[in-house]
Amino acid sequence: MAKTLSLLLLALALLTGAAPAGARPVTDAMGRVVEVPEPQNVKRIIALGSSMAFVTYLGAQDRVVGVEDIDKAVIAKPYVLCNRERFNKLPVVGKAGAVRVPNYERIVGLNPDVVFIISTDPSEPDLLQRKLRVPVIALSQGLPAFDSKVFLESILLAGNILGREERAQELVTGIRALATRLPAPAEKEMAQAYVGGLSYRGNQDIKSTAADFLPFTLSGVKNMADGMGRSGHYFINREFLLATNPPLIFIDGNGLPLIRQALGSERGYYERLTALTNGNTWLLLPHTAYFNNPEVLYINAFFMAKAAYPQRYSSLDPEALADEIFILFNGRPLYEDMVRVTGRPGRLQLTAQGLDYAR
């Protein structure tokens, strides 16, 4: 009788998805309560939707057992550049992109202890967990705009799950300290600027911008895309952009090739943007490549501050700071690796030959 009862209880546990022995509850970035193994038992990881960045920040790449196809691509994404040799040896567990296609069978076969994910779809983590029967933890950078509070909370959450709390706290402390290095100017002294060419479901041209853009906030520069009742990424009306004619323009490195291409058929439009013709346009590192590159958001803030307030930050060396920040996040310098993929940040000017680095 006792044996029969035990078997019934085991069957009930399997049917209801009861947590295995040694599991503990955590609340993920979507507010889901997920039962996860104790940290010492999280030995095999799969990270989807760019959540691999968190795994890399915490120095847990050695536990990764499979990657998405994009993690093997030549792409301006710091964690990919940091882990290229390691990732090339791992099996692909799905197609990344705006419409993610996981290979459920392969993921199950790799027997992960946990799966991390960043998703814009609130139902996706639960769907994955039901299909995989593995704890799926949602992490986040904030939606619709990058939110540093949400991002830091996800670092601490991942650190807790992986048993890397000390490293997580070290990183959070370092990130918070970055904001104090660019004290905001008085509002009447704030420069105004526009950022274009931001990636969204692929590379985009100058109309692609964002409200609530963290680098503007950190650098103390007014974002001309704010105040439109929008948050996060959106496409600005090209005639409105021309009418406002921003005195300072920043261009995302991923968008520059498309803007240069557009010059062939729309040169007259671009010539009316004063910031392009007078050389007050600046190229930034790509901040988005399959979700945000969080460390690049912070790095770009220093490049933007230097461009907007050259006298105030005359001694600031954004390139040196870039590697300092890459080391803080990823444990190694990556600035030259990023530059090789997308081009070096710097001043641009529209000339007869095109949009090139100013001399």
N, C-alpha and C positions, 0 to 999 in steps of 0.2 A: 504493500500500500504506500509506504513512504517513498519507495523508488518511483512508483507511478506518479505521485504528487510532485516529486523533483523534476521528472521529465515534463510534466504539464507546465510547471513554473518556468522551465528553460524555454519551452516552446512559446509560452506567452511573452517572455522577455524578447525573444527573437522577432516575434510578430509586432510587438509594440515599439521596437527600436530602443529598448532599455539600455542604459549605459553599461559597458563592460566594467568588470571590477577594476578599481584603480583610476577610474575616470573622474573628472571634476568639471563643474559647470563654469563657462565663461560667457560673457555677453559681448557679441561682436559689434562691428561698426554699424550694422543694420538693426541692432537691438535684438538680435536672435540669441537665445540661450542655447549654447552648443556644449555637449559633453566631450571633453578632450582628454587624452591620456596625460598622466603626470609628465613633467618636462623631461625626466630622464628616459622616458619611453617614446619620446618623439624623435625617432631616428631616421625616418624616411619621409621626405617632404616633396610635394608637388605644389607649384605656385603658378596660378593662372592670372591673366588680365593685368600684367605688369606688377603683380604683388611680389614678384621676384626681387624687386627693389628692396622691399623690407627685409627679406631673407639675407640679401647682400649686406645691407646696412648693419645687420646684427651678426655678420660673420658666420652664417650657418649654411653657406653654399655647399659644404661637404656632405650635407644630408639630402641634397636634392637628387631625385632619382629619374626625373624626366622633365622636359622643357617644351614650351610651345615653339612652333616653327619660327616665329619672329625672333626668338632668343638666339637663333643661329644666323640671323641676317646681318648684313653690313648696315647698321642703323645708328643714328645719333642718340643712343640711349646708354647712359653711363654703366648700368649694371651689365649690359650686354658686352660693352667694351672691356669691362673689368673681368668678365668670366668666359671670354671667347674660347679659350683652350679647353676649359672644363666642360662647357656646354656642348661643344662639338662632339664630345664623346658620349653624350647622353641621348636616349631615344626621344623622339618627338611624340608628344601626347595630345596634340591637337593643333588646329589652325587658329591663329590669333586674328584679331581685327574687329571691325565694327560688329560683325556677326560671328561670334566665336563658335567653333565646331570642335568640341572635345572628343577624343577617342576614348570612349568609356571603357571599352574592353582592355585597351592597353594600360589605362590608368589603374584599373582593378588588378591587372596582372603584375604591376609594379609594387602592389601592396603598400601604399603610402599610409603612414600613421595619421597624417592630417593633410588637408588640401587648403591652401590659402587662395583667395580670389578678390579682385577688385572688379566691381560690376556696377553698371548704371541700372540694371534690372533687379528690382527687389525680390523677384521670384527665383532668380537664377541660382543662388546658393542652396535654397531648399531643394530645387530640382536636382542639382548635382548630388546633394547628400542622399536623396532617395535612390538615385540610380547607382551611386558608388558604394553606399552603405559605409561611408568613411566620414569622419567629422570634417565639415567644410566651414571655414571661418572667413567671413567677409571683413576685409580691411578697406580703408578709404583714404582719399586725399581731400575729400570734400566735394560736394555737388550743389549747384552746377559750377561754382567757381572753387578753385583751390582754397581750402580752409586750413590754416596752420594749426588751429586747435584740434580739429578732427585728425589731421595728419599726425600730430604728436601723440594723440591718444592711441592711434593705430600702431605706432612704433612701440609704445609701452605694452599694448595688448600682445603684439607678436613676440616681444621680449619675454613676457610672462609665459606664453605657451611654449616657447623654445628654451626656457631656462636661461635666457640671456638678459635678465633684468638689469644687471649692472651696466652692460654695454648700452642698453636702451636708454637708461637714465643719463649716461654720459653723452649720448647723441642728442637727446632732448635738451639738456643743459647747454650744449654747444650751439644748437640751432637758436635757442632763445637769446643767446649772447650776440648772435649775428645782428639782430635787429637794433641793438644798442649802439652799433658802430656807425650808424647813419642817422644822426639826430635830425628830426624834421625841421625845415626852415619855417619861419613865420608865414602864415597863409598868404599874405600880400606879396611875399617874395618867392612864392612857389612857381616854378616853371610849368608850362603846359605842354603836353605832348600826346602823340597818338602812336599806338603800336599796331602794325599790320603784318600780314603774311603768316598768321598763326595757323598751325596745322589743326584740322578738324576733319576726321574721317578721310585723311589724306592731306597732302600739301595744298595750300591755298594761296591766293594772291593778296593784294594790299587791302581789299575790303574785309578780310577776315581778322576780327579784332576780339577784344574781351573787356567786359566791365569787371570791376572788383579784382583787378589784376595785381597780384601780390607785389611784383617788383616796383610798380608805381607807388604803392603804399610804403614800402620799405625805403625807397629812394627819396621820398618827399616830393614827388612830381605829380601834378594833377593830370588825371587820365581823361582825355577828351571824349572817351567812349562811355564814361560814367554819366549819370543823370538822364538816361534815356529810358528808365524803367526796366532795364535789363540787368541780368546777372550772369556772369560767366561768358562763354563764347557766343558771338553772333556776327552776322554779316552786315556791315554798315552800308547805308545807301551811298553810292559813289558820288552822287551830286552833292549830298550833304557833306561828305568829306571835303569836296572841293570848295564848298561854301565856307566851311570853317577854316580851311587852309591852315592846318596846324603848323606852328613855328618850328616844331621839333618832331621828327618822325623816327621811330625805331622799327626795324624790320627783322622778323624772325629768320634765322638762317635757313630753315626749310622752305620758306616762301620766296626767297630771293630769286631762284631760277625761274619761277613762274612770273614774277614781276618783270624780270629781264625779258622774258619771252613776250609778255604783253606789250612791251615798248615797241615791238615791231609794227603793231597795228593800232596802238593807242598812244603814240608818243605825245600827241597834242594834249591829251588829258594829263599825263604825268608832268609835262612841262609847266603846267599851271599850278602844281604843288610846289610852293616856294621852298620848302625845306629840302626838296630834292635838287632844285637848281642851284641853291646857295650853299650846298654842302653841309646842311644841318640834319643829315640823315645818318643813322648809325645802325650797323648790323649787330645783332645779338646771337648768342648761342641758341639753338632750337630748344624751346622749353617744353614742347610736346612731341612725343613719338610713341603712339600707343599709350595713351594717358600721359600725365605730366611727368617731366623730369624734375622732381622737387628740388634737388640740389641746384639745378640750373636756374630755377626761379630766383633763388637766393643769390647766385652768382651774377645773374643779369641785373639785379638791383644795384650792384656796385658799378657795373659798366654804365648803367643809366644815370646814376648819381654823378659820375665823373663827366659824362657828356652834358648833363643839364647844368651842373654847377662846377665848371672847370677851375675857377679860382678858389672856391670853398674847399675843393678836394684836390688841390694841386699836387699833393704828395701821395695821393692814393694810387696804388698799382693794382688795377682790377685783375690783370693776368696772374700775378703772384697770389692774389687772394683766391682766384678761381681754384688753383691747385690746393690751397689751404682748405677750401670748402670741400673739394672732391675727396681729400684725405679724411676730413671729418666724417663724411658720409660713407665712403667706400673703402677707406683704408689705404688708398694709393692715389697718386696724381694721375689725372686723366685729361687735363686740358689740351695737351698736344694731340691726343687721340681724337678728341672731339673736333678739334680744328681741322684735322686731316679729312674728316668726313664731310664737314659742312662749311668750312671757311673760317677765317679769323675775325672776331669782332673788331669793328673799326668804323671809321667815318667814310660815308659813301657820298658820291656826287654824280648828278646826271650830266653827262657830257655828250658830245657828238657821237662818241663810240658806244655809249650805253651807260648803265648805272654801275660805276666802278669805284674802287677805293680812291678817296680824295688824295691828292698829292700835297 
